[in-house]
């Protein structure tokens, strides 16, 4: 686990670092907790909505950088199941941004061979958003490039509970026995079952927690915390996180060859 830079530092201390990842090991699957939109807006004397709008621009930069860097899958924490507790006006603004992002970016994502998937429980009351999300999945289903997964109305505890409930129903109906329930079977029932194992979790804004995001999947992932607010996240910051990842010795509970 690492925290890079000085959280809450001056603007000059938070400038994008210039880092090369040439020749470094690139993770197959990167997850990103896009934190700090509201704080970015406050620091710039702007309404919170502007922070969220600039955050969408950061998503576009991130997708482009991930494609260029050869990353196979990116999973972004778009909207958590806990975010519904935010003020109604802010939630409405976020939903509007989501709709605009899909309308304006779907064509480019599809043209660039990006496959989009949605995980989580969807929108409980907006059929237009639900339709748009599912159409995005259908349109890009045959693409073979970057796999962009959007966690929307997502909570990891709920995801794990849903997976276990499905296995419990199989046991009750005689298709499985309790001894058949293994970590591998649980992983197969998670929303991310089709994705590569999670290698790296990046969280912006200097906070150091997972916030109910991919708890099962992150068991052996590397965690990197950046002091930059999400609207300022760019390729240079992405490469900084990847450079930190490449320095890690990933042992997955084992030991190094020299026994240390």
HELIX and SHEET records of a PDB file:
HELIX    1   1 UNK A   37  UNK A   43  1                                   7    
HELIX    2   2 UNK A   48  UNK A   69  1                                  22    
HELIX    3   3 UNK A   83  UNK A   85  5                                   3    
HELIX    4   4 UNK A   88  UNK A  111  1                                  24    
HELIX    5   5 UNK A  127  UNK A  140  1                                  14    
HELIX    6   6 UNK A  156  UNK A  172  1                                  17    
HELIX    7   7 UNK A  178  UNK A  180  5                                   3    
HELIX    8   8 UNK A  183  UNK A  189  1                                   7    
HELIX    9   9 UNK A  217  UNK A  220  5                                   4    
HELIX   10  10 UNK A  230  UNK A  232  5                                   3    
HELIX   11  11 UNK A  235  UNK A  247  1                                  13    
SHEET    1   A 7 UNK A   2  UNK A   4  0                                        
SHEET    2   A 7 UNK A 222  UNK A 226  1                                        
SHEET    3   A 7 UNK A 200  UNK A 203  1                                        
SHEET    4   A 7 UNK A  29  UNK A  33  1                                        
SHEET    5   A 7 UNK A  73  UNK A  80  1                                        
SHEET    6   A 7 UNK A 147  UNK A 154  1                                        
SHEET    7   A 7 UNK A 115  UNK A 119  1                                        
END                                                                             
